[in-house]
Amino acid sequence: MRLLICAGGTGGGVYPALAVLQSLGNEEMTVLWVGGEGGMEAELVKRQGLPYTAIPAAGVHGVGLRTMPGNVVRLAKGVLASRRVLRQFRPDVLLYTGGYVAAPMAVAARRLPTLLYTPDIEPGMALKFLARFASIIAVTTSESRAFFPSNH
């Protein structure tokens, strides 16, 4: 199995993704981690001995009008970079645990099987956006289900 993990920005998405990966144990799989450019996750992931690649990403919620156009351009570049990564790696499934970096990947991978895992009671803006692309949504607590569509 070829697993692409896309998470970054803060430890809130990175550590849960690492825990999920560890729980998979000795499964025969090839893993690629995709994070954001300049993200704190790069060093953490590389320390685990996992292959890592970065794509452009930025938030658009709550940013000012001056910042918005540049962030939209970064997201568009992120979608293009994500398409290249998907073409080269050819994952069987994708795992998202949060962070703005997952948004361009989700758009590029919208036809592939995806698992969205939310480790928090209330998911962040990125995970709420990603829900529309997810094949399966996994939550840590039942309270989290209220934030996602009922068809998942």
Buried (B, 14 or more C-beta within 10 A) or exposed (E): EEBBBBBBBBEBBBBBBBEBBEEEEEEEEEBBBBBBBEBBBBEBBEEEEBEBBBBBBBBBEEBEEEEBEEBEEBBEBBBEBBBEBBEEBEBEBBBBBBBBBBBBBBBBBEEBEBBBBBBBEEBBBBBBBBBEBBEEBBBEEEEBEEBBEEEB
